[in-house]
Amino acid sequence: MNLASKIILGFLIVVALVFFYLAMYTHDLRGWQRAAKSMKTSLDRTSAENALMRNGDDANARDALIQMGAAPEKAAGRKQLRDQLSRLVVDRGRLWIGSVVPAANTPGAPLIFTLQADPARPTPLSIEPKKSLYMFEGSPLAGNPAANAQPGRYLGEFVVLENPPVDAAGGKFAVAPARSMSPREQQKLVTAFQAGAPWIAYENLPHDRYGVFDGLTADQLEQQFPGVFTAEQKKEMEFDGKDFIAAEHTAGRGDASGKYRRPLTDYGHALQTLYRSRSLLLAEIASWQQDLQYMKFANEDVQRQIVFRNDEIKMLQAELARTEAETKLVQDQLAKVTKKLAEVRATADRIDIDNRRLVAQLAAQQQQAAQALETAQATP
């Protein structure tokens, strides 16, 4: 083998090694690409699963899993579970579940609150005297036909009485309303007694929080809380947590993340304002009722005065009729007297004329007689 053949053979061997290396590199690159694609699919699936675990209502993550051939189950995510947990325990304090019966059938009478022991959730069967309790109506008992009231209604604030104690060791306590109750509140208590559902006593008044009414439509809110929220409030709750749209939503409702946030309600402040306003209104109503009594008394006095004046008018009208009749009689008599007087005056005038004529005649005769006497005396 000459030198040229050796050079060519060596060149072919080098080229073959280069092609072999390139072939092995290409094979490994495709393998890495398949592995990367598989890993990306797994990563996308894991990301979608994590998104569903964070928020069970994530429609994009659910659609992505369905496109990957998975069948995700509908379950609450961490967000929903956290909201549920928040609804149950955040800022709630202690709570007691029990049955309540009135100690007497009179408005404002104390109530007998009997605690119910729950082995699954042990609750201390003790409440400190003078403790304020916020009472709510619980869910109706199963199989109770008298359970006709809506569960979850707020029944009022009560205070644990220290005297007389009922049976603190047996979980029975006497409680009374913390303030005077209106007839409507008393009727609500009567309805709760008739329903027979357990009562839930909270140590702290529950707080309004975001997420409490997530996912509920206006119809569902009205069904679960009939007559509680206004149409405007139900509209606010439907928008809560959704994307804020400046052209459609109320200004100032958007948060930093671009979500719509309804205004929260301070139930404690709202109740205190209600009680204060009710006290002022009751005082004003009492004042107006007193004024109404005064007006009734004044009206009755005026009515008596009207009756008296009407009687007096009738009496005066009768007297006026008599006076008018007497006046007519006097006027008639005056007319007769005037006529008679005129006749007498006419007769007197004629007599006066006759008397003057007679006096003149008598004077003439006397003068003639005197002249005749003087003549007779003068003759010898």
C-alpha positions as a LaTeX table, in Angstrom:
\begin{tabular}{lrrr}
\hline
Residue & $x$ (\AA) & $y$ (\AA) & $z$ (\AA) \\
\hline
Met1 & 0.00 & 0.00 & 0.00 \\
Asn2 & 1.50 & 3.21 & $-1.12$ \\
Leu3 & 1.51 & 6.47 & 0.79 \\
Ala4 & $-1.45$ & 7.99 & $-1.06$ \\
Ser5 & $-3.65$ & 4.99 & $-0.22$ \\
Lys6 & $-2.66$ & 5.25 & 3.39 \\
Ile7 & $-3.53$ & 8.96 & 3.43 \\
Ile8 & $-6.92$ & 8.34 & 1.82 \\
Leu9 & $-7.64$ & 5.47 & 4.21 \\
Gly10 & $-6.73$ & 7.63 & 7.18 \\
Phe11 & $-8.92$ & 10.46 & 5.88 \\
Leu12 & $-11.88$ & 8.07 & 5.46 \\
Ile13 & $-11.38$ & 6.76 & 8.99 \\
Val14 & $-11.36$ & 10.34 & 10.37 \\
Val15 & $-14.47$ & 11.27 & 8.36 \\
Ala16 & $-16.22$ & 8.09 & 9.52 \\
Leu17 & $-15.44$ & 8.93 & 13.14 \\
Val18 & $-16.79$ & 12.47 & 12.63 \\
Phe19 & $-20.02$ & 11.13 & 11.08 \\
Phe20 & $-20.36$ & 8.56 & 13.86 \\
Tyr21 & $-19.98$ & 11.30 & 16.47 \\
Leu22 & $-22.51$ & 13.52 & 14.71 \\
Ala23 & $-24.96$ & 10.59 & 14.43 \\
Met24 & $-24.63$ & 9.82 & 18.15 \\
Tyr25 & $-25.03$ & 13.52 & 19.02 \\
Thr26 & $-28.18$ & 13.81 & 16.89 \\
His27 & $-29.62$ & 10.67 & 18.53 \\
Asp28 & $-28.93$ & 12.04 & 22.01 \\
Leu29 & $-30.41$ & 15.48 & 21.08 \\
Arg30 & $-33.71$ & 13.95 & 19.92 \\
Gly31 & $-33.82$ & 11.92 & 23.11 \\
Trp32 & $-33.30$ & 15.05 & 25.15 \\
Gln33 & $-36.01$ & 16.80 & 23.12 \\
Arg34 & $-38.47$ & 13.97 & 23.78 \\
Ala35 & $-37.53$ & 14.06 & 27.46 \\
Ala36 & $-37.91$ & 17.85 & 27.57 \\
Lys37 & $-41.33$ & 17.62 & 25.89 \\
Ser38 & $-42.41$ & 14.94 & 28.32 \\
Met39 & $-41.14$ & 16.99 & 31.22 \\
Lys40 & $-42.95$ & 20.09 & 29.88 \\
Thr41 & $-46.20$ & 18.13 & 29.63 \\
Ser42 & $-45.74$ & 16.87 & 33.17 \\
Leu43 & $-44.87$ & 20.39 & 34.32 \\
Asp44 & $-47.98$ & 21.86 & 32.63 \\
Arg45 & $-50.15$ & 19.16 & 34.16 \\
Thr46 & $-48.63$ & 19.68 & 37.58 \\
Ser47 & $-49.08$ & 23.47 & 37.23 \\
Ala48 & $-52.76$ & 22.98 & 36.28 \\
Glu49 & $-53.28$ & 20.59 & 39.17 \\
Asn50 & $-51.62$ & 23.09 & 41.51 \\
Ala51 & $-53.87$ & 25.86 & 40.16 \\
Leu52 & $-56.91$ & 23.68 & 40.85 \\
Met53 & $-55.61$ & 22.92 & 44.31 \\
Arg54 & $-55.23$ & 26.66 & 44.93 \\
Asn55 & $-58.60$ & 27.55 & 43.46 \\
Gly56 & $-61.15$ & 24.85 & 42.71 \\
Asp57 & $-63.06$ & 27.29 & 40.45 \\
Asp58 & $-60.10$ & 27.84 & 38.03 \\
Ala59 & $-61.78$ & 27.07 & 34.69 \\
Asn60 & $-58.55$ & 27.54 & 32.64 \\
Ala61 & $-56.66$ & 24.92 & 34.67 \\
Arg62 & $-59.60$ & 22.50 & 34.44 \\
Asp63 & $-59.80$ & 22.92 & 30.64 \\
Ala64 & $-56.02$ & 22.39 & 30.34 \\
Leu65 & $-56.22$ & 19.08 & 32.25 \\
Ile66 & $-59.13$ & 17.93 & 30.11 \\
Gln67 & $-57.10$ & 18.67 & 26.95 \\
Met68 & $-54.28$ & 16.55 & 28.41 \\
Gly69 & $-56.68$ & 13.63 & 28.74 \\
Ala70 & $-57.21$ & 13.93 & 32.50 \\
Ala71 & $-60.62$ & 14.00 & 34.17 \\
Pro72 & $-60.27$ & 16.42 & 37.11 \\
Glu73 & $-62.78$ & 16.04 & 39.91 \\
Lys74 & $-64.80$ & 19.02 & 41.06 \\
Ala75 & $-63.55$ & 19.77 & 44.54 \\
Ala76 & $-62.94$ & 22.82 & 46.70 \\
Gly77 & $-59.50$ & 24.35 & 46.35 \\
Arg78 & $-57.29$ & 25.86 & 49.02 \\
Lys79 & $-58.96$ & 29.24 & 48.51 \\
Gln80 & $-62.45$ & 27.81 & 49.03 \\
Leu81 & $-61.33$ & 25.71 & 51.99 \\
Arg82 & $-59.62$ & 28.72 & 53.54 \\
Asp83 & $-62.78$ & 30.76 & 53.06 \\
Gln84 & $-64.84$ & 27.99 & 54.63 \\
Leu85 & $-62.44$ & 27.78 & 57.53 \\
Ser86 & $-62.52$ & 31.56 & 57.87 \\
Arg87 & $-66.30$ & 31.48 & 57.98 \\
Leu88 & $-66.19$ & 28.98 & 60.80 \\
Val89 & $-63.44$ & 30.10 & 63.12 \\
Val90 & $-61.83$ & 33.47 & 62.24 \\
Asp91 & $-62.67$ & 36.10 & 64.89 \\
Arg92 & $-65.48$ & 33.92 & 66.16 \\
Gly93 & $-64.27$ & 33.21 & 69.66 \\
Arg94 & $-66.05$ & 30.52 & 71.62 \\
Leu95 & $-69.50$ & 29.29 & 70.77 \\
Trp96 & $-72.11$ & 27.22 & 72.56 \\
Ile97 & $-74.92$ & 25.20 & 70.99 \\
Gly98 & $-78.03$ & 24.46 & 72.98 \\
Ser99 & $-81.78$ & 24.63 & 73.30 \\
Val100 & $-83.70$ & 27.56 & 74.71 \\
Val101 & $-87.08$ & 27.74 & 76.43 \\
Pro102 & $-88.70$ & 30.78 & 78.08 \\
Ala103 & $-88.73$ & 30.79 & 81.85 \\
Ala104 & $-92.11$ & 32.56 & 81.83 \\
Asn105 & $-94.66$ & 33.47 & 79.22 \\
Thr106 & $-94.13$ & 37.23 & 79.54 \\
Pro107 & $-92.25$ & 39.64 & 77.26 \\
Gly108 & $-88.66$ & 40.21 & 78.37 \\
Ala109 & $-88.67$ & 37.22 & 80.74 \\
Pro110 & $-85.38$ & 35.29 & 81.22 \\
Leu111 & $-84.64$ & 32.30 & 79.02 \\
Ile112 & $-83.27$ & 28.91 & 80.06 \\
Phe113 & $-80.30$ & 28.06 & 77.82 \\
Thr114 & $-79.37$ & 24.35 & 78.04 \\
Leu115 & $-76.03$ & 23.51 & 76.44 \\
Gln116 & $-75.71$ & 20.43 & 74.26 \\
Ala117 & $-72.62$ & 18.27 & 74.66 \\
Asp118 & $-70.86$ & 17.29 & 71.40 \\
Pro119 & $-68.31$ & 14.45 & 71.76 \\
Ala120 & $-66.85$ & 15.24 & 68.33 \\
Arg121 & $-66.24$ & 18.87 & 69.28 \\
Pro122 & $-66.02$ & 19.08 & 73.05 \\
Thr123 & $-67.35$ & 22.39 & 74.32 \\
Pro124 & $-66.99$ & 23.40 & 77.96 \\
Leu125 & $-70.40$ & 23.32 & 79.62 \\
Ser126 & $-69.78$ & 26.55 & 81.46 \\
Ile127 & $-70.40$ & 30.22 & 80.80 \\
Glu128 & $-69.23$ & 33.05 & 83.02 \\
Pro129 & $-71.91$ & 35.19 & 84.69 \\
Lys130 & $-72.59$ & 38.57 & 83.08 \\
Lys131 & $-71.19$ & 37.17 & 79.83 \\
Ser132 & $-72.62$ & 38.74 & 76.66 \\
Leu133 & $-73.82$ & 36.21 & 74.10 \\
Tyr134 & $-74.89$ & 36.86 & 70.52 \\
Met135 & $-77.66$ & 34.39 & 69.77 \\
Phe136 & $-78.33$ & 32.95 & 66.32 \\
Glu137 & $-80.85$ & 30.38 & 65.21 \\
Gly138 & $-79.20$ & 27.14 & 64.10 \\
Ser139 & $-80.22$ & 24.65 & 61.44 \\
Pro140 & $-83.57$ & 22.92 & 62.11 \\
Leu141 & $-83.42$ & 19.49 & 63.68 \\
Ala142 & $-83.83$ & 16.61 & 61.26 \\
Gly143 & $-87.34$ & 15.16 & 61.20 \\
Asn144 & $-88.84$ & 18.05 & 63.12 \\
Pro145 & $-92.08$ & 19.10 & 61.33 \\
Ala146 & $-92.24$ & 22.30 & 63.40 \\
Ala147 & $-88.92$ & 23.54 & 61.98 \\
Asn148 & $-90.47$ & 26.29 & 59.90 \\
Ala149 & $-88.05$ & 29.15 & 60.57 \\
Gln150 & $-85.10$ & 30.18 & 58.44 \\
Pro151 & $-81.79$ & 29.06 & 60.00 \\
Gly152 & $-79.04$ & 31.53 & 60.78 \\
Arg153 & $-81.24$ & 34.44 & 61.86 \\
Tyr154 & $-79.81$ & 36.83 & 64.43 \\
Leu155 & $-82.00$ & 36.75 & 67.54 \\
Gly156 & $-80.30$ & 39.39 & 69.67 \\
Glu157 & $-77.75$ & 40.01 & 72.40 \\
Phe158 & $-78.28$ & 38.29 & 75.74 \\
Val159 & $-76.53$ & 38.37 & 79.11 \\
Val160 & $-75.90$ & 35.39 & 81.38 \\
Leu161 & $-77.59$ & 36.00 & 84.71 \\
Glu162 & $-75.71$ & 35.35 & 87.91 \\
Asn163 & $-78.85$ & 35.27 & 90.02 \\
Pro164 & $-80.72$ & 33.02 & 90.08 \\
Pro165 & $-78.42$ & 30.22 & 88.88 \\
Val166 & $-80.32$ & 27.39 & 87.21 \\
Asp167 & $-77.97$ & 24.45 & 87.00 \\
Ala168 & $-74.49$ & 25.55 & 85.98 \\
Ala169 & $-73.06$ & 22.06 & 86.61 \\
Gly170 & $-75.65$ & 20.55 & 84.27 \\
Gly171 & $-75.12$ & 23.12 & 81.55 \\
Lys172 & $-78.27$ & 25.14 & 82.24 \\
Phe173 & $-78.06$ & 28.91 & 82.42 \\
Ala174 & $-80.53$ & 31.74 & 82.70 \\
Val175 & $-80.05$ & 34.44 & 80.10 \\
Ala176 & $-81.94$ & 37.67 & 79.54 \\
Pro177 & $-82.04$ & 40.23 & 76.72 \\
Ala178 & $-79.25$ & 42.78 & 77.07 \\
Arg179 & $-81.70$ & 45.56 & 76.19 \\
Ser180 & $-85.41$ & 46.03 & 75.78 \\
Met181 & $-86.75$ & 44.23 & 72.73 \\
Ser182 & $-89.21$ & 45.59 & 70.21 \\
Pro183 & $-92.48$ & 43.73 & 69.50 \\
Arg184 & $-90.96$ & 42.52 & 66.22 \\
Glu185 & $-87.92$ & 41.07 & 68.02 \\
Gln186 & $-90.17$ & 39.43 & 70.60 \\
Gln187 & $-92.24$ & 37.88 & 67.83 \\
Lys188 & $-89.03$ & 36.60 & 66.22 \\
Leu189 & $-88.14$ & 34.87 & 69.51 \\
Val190 & $-91.60$ & 33.27 & 69.65 \\
Thr191 & $-91.13$ & 31.98 & 66.09 \\
Ala192 & $-87.71$ & 30.58 & 67.06 \\
Phe193 & $-89.24$ & 28.81 & 70.09 \\
Gln194 & $-91.91$ & 27.26 & 67.89 \\
Ala195 & $-89.35$ & 26.13 & 65.30 \\
Gly196 & $-87.56$ & 23.98 & 67.87 \\
Ala197 & $-84.17$ & 24.44 & 66.23 \\
Pro198 & $-81.05$ & 24.72 & 68.42 \\
Trp199 & $-79.60$ & 28.11 & 69.20 \\
Ile200 & $-75.94$ & 29.06 & 68.69 \\
Ala201 & $-74.42$ & 31.51 & 71.16 \\
Tyr202 & $-71.31$ & 33.35 & 69.94 \\
Glu203 & $-68.84$ & 34.99 & 72.28 \\
Asn204 & $-68.02$ & 37.60 & 69.60 \\
Leu205 & $-70.27$ & 39.04 & 66.97 \\
Pro206 & $-69.27$ & 37.60 & 63.55 \\
His207 & $-67.46$ & 39.92 & 61.14 \\
Asp208 & $-68.27$ & 40.65 & 57.54 \\
Arg209 & $-65.40$ & 39.44 & 55.31 \\
Tyr210 & $-64.61$ & 39.13 & 51.64 \\
Gly211 & $-65.34$ & 35.71 & 50.20 \\
Val212 & $-68.21$ & 34.92 & 52.57 \\
Phe213 & $-70.76$ & 35.10 & 49.76 \\
Asp214 & $-68.49$ & 34.12 & 46.84 \\
Gly215 & $-70.26$ & 32.27 & 44.06 \\
Leu216 & $-73.79$ & 33.08 & 45.27 \\
Thr217 & $-76.19$ & 34.70 & 42.83 \\
Ala218 & $-78.90$ & 37.17 & 43.82 \\
Asp219 & $-81.53$ & 34.40 & 43.66 \\
Gln220 & $-79.44$ & 32.12 & 45.87 \\
Leu221 & $-78.87$ & 34.93 & 48.36 \\
Glu222 & $-82.61$ & 35.60 & 48.49 \\
Gln223 & $-83.31$ & 31.88 & 48.91 \\
Gln224 & $-80.82$ & 31.43 & 51.75 \\
Phe225 & $-81.42$ & 34.83 & 53.39 \\
Pro226 & $-84.99$ & 35.84 & 52.49 \\
Gly227 & $-85.67$ & 39.52 & 53.01 \\
Val228 & $-82.23$ & 40.22 & 54.53 \\
Phe229 & $-80.42$ & 42.03 & 51.72 \\
Thr230 & $-81.62$ & 44.79 & 49.44 \\
Ala231 & $-81.37$ & 44.49 & 45.66 \\
Glu232 & $-78.36$ & 46.85 & 45.69 \\
Gln233 & $-76.56$ & 44.76 & 48.32 \\
Lys234 & $-77.17$ & 41.52 & 46.40 \\
Lys235 & $-75.80$ & 43.19 & 43.27 \\
Glu236 & $-72.67$ & 44.24 & 45.17 \\
Met237 & $-72.17$ & 40.65 & 46.42 \\
Glu238 & $-72.47$ & 39.24 & 42.91 \\
Phe239 & $-69.75$ & 41.62 & 41.64 \\
Asp240 & $-67.45$ & 40.95 & 44.62 \\
Gly241 & $-64.15$ & 39.31 & 43.55 \\
Lys242 & $-64.75$ & 39.75 & 39.82 \\
Asp243 & $-62.73$ & 41.95 & 37.47 \\
Phe244 & $-63.42$ & 45.64 & 38.03 \\
Ile245 & $-64.90$ & 47.34 & 34.95 \\
Ala246 & $-64.83$ & 51.11 & 35.27 \\
Ala247 & $-67.60$ & 51.60 & 32.69 \\
Glu248 & $-70.00$ & 49.28 & 34.52 \\
His249 & $-69.08$ & 49.28 & 38.21 \\
Thr250 & $-69.31$ & 51.93 & 40.89 \\
Ala251 & $-66.28$ & 54.18 & 41.11 \\
Gly252 & $-63.91$ & 53.44 & 44.01 \\
Arg253 & $-64.83$ & 49.75 & 44.25 \\
Gly254 & $-61.69$ & 48.42 & 42.52 \\
Asp255 & $-58.71$ & 47.22 & 44.59 \\
Ala256 & $-55.00$ & 47.17 & 43.74 \\
Ser257 & $-55.30$ & 43.84 & 41.91 \\
Gly258 & $-58.09$ & 45.13 & 39.64 \\
Lys259 & $-60.84$ & 43.18 & 41.41 \\
Tyr260 & $-64.22$ & 44.53 & 42.46 \\
Arg261 & $-64.58$ & 44.78 & 46.24 \\
Arg262 & $-67.91$ & 45.49 & 47.90 \\
Pro263 & $-67.97$ & 47.68 & 51.01 \\
Leu264 & $-67.87$ & 45.60 & 54.18 \\
Thr265 & $-70.45$ & 46.03 & 56.92 \\
Asp266 & $-69.51$ & 46.49 & 60.56 \\
Tyr267 & $-72.35$ & 44.54 & 62.15 \\
Gly268 & $-71.50$ & 45.69 & 65.67 \\
His269 & $-71.53$ & 49.35 & 64.67 \\
Ala270 & $-74.68$ & 48.82 & 62.60 \\
Leu271 & $-76.48$ & 47.20 & 65.55 \\
Gln272 & $-75.35$ & 49.91 & 67.98 \\
Thr273 & $-76.51$ & 52.57 & 65.53 \\
Leu274 & $-79.80$ & 50.72 & 65.15 \\
Tyr275 & $-80.33$ & 50.50 & 68.91 \\
Arg276 & $-79.37$ & 54.14 & 69.41 \\
Ser277 & $-81.64$ & 55.28 & 66.59 \\
Arg278 & $-84.42$ & 53.07 & 67.90 \\
Ser279 & $-84.07$ & 54.57 & 71.40 \\
Leu280 & $-84.26$ & 58.08 & 69.96 \\
Leu281 & $-87.23$ & 57.14 & 67.81 \\
Leu282 & $-88.99$ & 55.44 & 70.72 \\
Ala283 & $-88.44$ & 58.54 & 72.86 \\
Glu284 & $-89.75$ & 60.69 & 70.04 \\
Ile285 & $-92.72$ & 58.36 & 69.55 \\
Ala286 & $-93.46$ & 58.54 & 73.28 \\
Ser287 & $-93.29$ & 62.33 & 73.12 \\
Trp288 & $-95.59$ & 62.41 & 70.13 \\
Gln289 & $-97.96$ & 59.98 & 71.83 \\
Gln290 & $-98.04$ & 62.26 & 74.89 \\
Asp291 & $-98.69$ & 65.21 & 72.61 \\
Leu292 & $-101.39$ & 63.14 & 70.91 \\
Gln293 & $-103.02$ & 62.52 & 74.31 \\
Tyr294 & $-102.91$ & 66.25 & 75.00 \\
Met295 & $-104.44$ & 66.90 & 71.61 \\
Lys296 & $-107.13$ & 64.29 & 72.29 \\
Phe297 & $-107.93$ & 65.94 & 75.63 \\
Ala298 & $-107.96$ & 69.36 & 73.95 \\
Asn299 & $-110.13$ & 68.02 & 71.14 \\
Glu300 & $-112.55$ & 66.47 & 73.62 \\
Asp301 & $-112.70$ & 69.79 & 75.49 \\
Val302 & $-113.30$ & 71.60 & 72.20 \\
Gln303 & $-116.04$ & 69.11 & 71.33 \\
Arg304 & $-117.66$ & 69.75 & 74.71 \\
Gln305 & $-117.35$ & 73.49 & 74.10 \\
Ile306 & $-118.91$ & 73.04 & 70.67 \\
Val307 & $-121.84$ & 71.13 & 72.17 \\
Phe308 & $-122.22$ & 73.78 & 74.87 \\
Arg309 & $-122.03$ & 76.63 & 72.37 \\
Asn310 & $-124.46$ & 74.85 & 70.05 \\
Asp311 & $-126.92$ & 74.53 & 72.95 \\
Glu312 & $-126.29$ & 78.15 & 73.80 \\
Ile313 & $-126.89$ & 79.13 & 70.17 \\
Lys314 & $-130.16$ & 77.19 & 70.15 \\
Met315 & $-131.23$ & 78.93 & 73.39 \\
Leu316 & $-130.27$ & 82.33 & 72.02 \\
Gln317 & $-132.04$ & 81.59 & 68.76 \\
Ala318 & $-135.20$ & 80.73 & 70.73 \\
Glu319 & $-134.81$ & 83.91 & 72.76 \\
Leu320 & $-134.21$ & 85.85 & 69.56 \\
Ala321 & $-137.42$ & 84.41 & 68.10 \\
Arg322 & $-139.31$ & 85.47 & 71.22 \\
Thr323 & $-137.71$ & 88.92 & 71.09 \\
Glu324 & $-138.52$ & 89.26 & 67.42 \\
Ala325 & $-142.14$ & 88.25 & 68.15 \\
Glu326 & $-142.35$ & 90.75 & 70.99 \\
Thr327 & $-140.75$ & 93.41 & 68.79 \\
Lys328 & $-143.38$ & 92.73 & 66.13 \\
Leu329 & $-146.13$ & 93.07 & 68.73 \\
Val330 & $-144.62$ & 96.34 & 69.97 \\
Gln331 & $-144.24$ & 97.58 & 66.42 \\
Asp332 & $-147.87$ & 96.69 & 65.65 \\
Gln333 & $-149.01$ & 98.40 & 68.87 \\
Leu334 & $-146.81$ & 101.40 & 68.05 \\
Ala335 & $-148.41$ & 101.60 & 64.62 \\
Lys336 & $-151.87$ & 101.54 & 66.21 \\
Val337 & $-150.91$ & 104.14 & 68.80 \\
Thr338 & $-149.31$ & 106.32 & 66.11 \\
Lys339 & $-152.48$ & 106.12 & 64.02 \\
Lys340 & $-154.65$ & 106.90 & 67.03 \\
Leu341 & $-152.35$ & 109.75 & 67.97 \\
Ala342 & $-152.64$ & 111.15 & 64.45 \\
Glu343 & $-156.45$ & 110.96 & 64.69 \\
Val344 & $-156.40$ & 112.64 & 68.12 \\
Arg345 & $-154.03$ & 115.32 & 66.86 \\
Ala346 & $-156.34$ & 115.97 & 63.88 \\
Thr347 & $-159.34$ & 116.25 & 66.21 \\
Ala348 & $-157.37$ & 118.49 & 68.56 \\
Asp349 & $-156.40$ & 120.73 & 65.63 \\
Arg350 & $-160.04$ & 121.05 & 64.58 \\
Ile351 & $-161.09$ & 121.80 & 68.14 \\
Asp352 & $-158.29$ & 124.35 & 68.45 \\
Ile353 & $-159.46$ & 126.05 & 65.26 \\
Asp354 & $-163.06$ & 126.04 & 66.51 \\
Asn355 & $-161.94$ & 127.40 & 69.88 \\
Arg356 & $-159.99$ & 130.20 & 68.21 \\
Arg357 & $-163.00$ & 131.07 & 66.08 \\
Leu358 & $-165.27$ & 131.02 & 69.11 \\
Val359 & $-162.79$ & 133.11 & 71.12 \\
Ala360 & $-162.70$ & 135.66 & 68.30 \\
Gln361 & $-166.47$ & 135.77 & 68.18 \\
Leu362 & $-166.68$ & 136.10 & 71.98 \\
Ala363 & $-164.14$ & 138.94 & 71.93 \\
Ala364 & $-166.10$ & 140.73 & 69.23 \\
Gln365 & $-169.30$ & 140.31 & 71.17 \\
Gln366 & $-167.64$ & 141.53 & 74.37 \\
Gln367 & $-166.32$ & 144.56 & 72.55 \\
Gln368 & $-169.77$ & 145.31 & 71.17 \\
Ala369 & $-171.27$ & 144.90 & 74.64 \\
Ala370 & $-168.69$ & 147.25 & 76.13 \\
Gln371 & $-169.34$ & 149.84 & 73.50 \\
Ala372 & $-173.09$ & 149.50 & 74.06 \\
Leu373 & $-172.56$ & 149.91 & 77.80 \\
Glu374 & $-170.42$ & 152.98 & 77.32 \\
Thr375 & $-173.06$ & 154.46 & 75.02 \\
Ala376 & $-175.81$ & 153.75 & 77.52 \\
Gln377 & $-173.89$ & 155.40 & 80.36 \\
Ala378 & $-173.20$ & 158.47 & 78.30 \\
Thr379 & $-176.87$ & 159.15 & 77.53 \\
Pro380 & $-178.65$ & 161.27 & 80.28 \\
\hline
\end{tabular}
